[in-house]
Amino acid sequence: MIKRLSKCIREYKLPSILAPISVTLEVVMETIIPLLMANLIDFGIQGNNGAGDMGYVLRTSIILVVCCLLSMTFGMLSGRWAAIA
């Protein structure tokens, strides 16, 4: 069955491979974001002594923005590759 399907995708082989890879990377980014948010609340806002650590909050916020941008980029790429394939 794989051989039969691979004959159908001929010139669309690369987009057919890149579409699921980019969807997988998008899902990984979407899974990391809630974990970062939990760490931001646990360690940044509450902290060890109840006071917030603004340095940690800033670093984690920047990482969150980067993860969101990567997730959005992978989502757009997956739609593009799937449309081509």
N, C-alpha and C positions, 0 to 999 in steps of 0.2 A: 504494500500500500504506500509506503514511503517513496519507493521508486516511482510509482505512478504519479504521486503528488509532485515530486521533484521535477518531473517532466513538464508539468503545467506552469511552473513558476519561472522557467528559463531566465529571461532577462531581469526578472524581479526578485532574484535570489537574495541580493544584498538587503533591499527593503524588507523582505520577508523574514530575514534574520534579525535586523535591527529593530523592528517594531516590538517583538516580545522582550528584547533586551532592555529597550528604553522604558517599557511598561514596568518591568521588574525593578529597574532603578528608581522609577517614580514611587513605587510601592515601598521600597526601602527607605527613601527620604520621608515619605508620609508616616512611616512607622517610627523613625528616629525623632520626629518633631514632638510628639507627646512625651517621650522620655526626657528630652531636653527641657520641656516645660515643667515636668515634675521635679527635675534637678534644680531648675531655676527657683521654684517655690521652696523646695526643701532646704537647699543650701544657700541660696542667694538672699531670699526675702526673710525667711525665718532664722537662718544661721544657727550656730551652736549656742550662742548666748541670748537668742531672741532678737538681736539687732541684725539689720540687713548688711550684706557685703556688696557695696555698689560696684566694686571692681568685677566681682564675679557676675553680677547682674548684667553689666555692660558687655563682658566677654561672651556670656551665654546668649545675650540678645543678638549680638553680631553673628554668632554661629547659627542662631535660629533664622535670621534673615537670609543668610547664605543657603541654608537647607531649603527654605521656602522657594528661593529663586531657582535652585537646582531642581526641585520637584516640579515647578512650573515649566522649566525648560524641558525636562524629560517628558512631561505630559504633552507639550506641544510637539516635540519630536516624534513621540509615539503616534500621535494623530497623523502627522505628516507621512511617516513611513507606512502606516497602515493604509492611508489613502492611496499612496503610490502602489503598494503591493496589491 
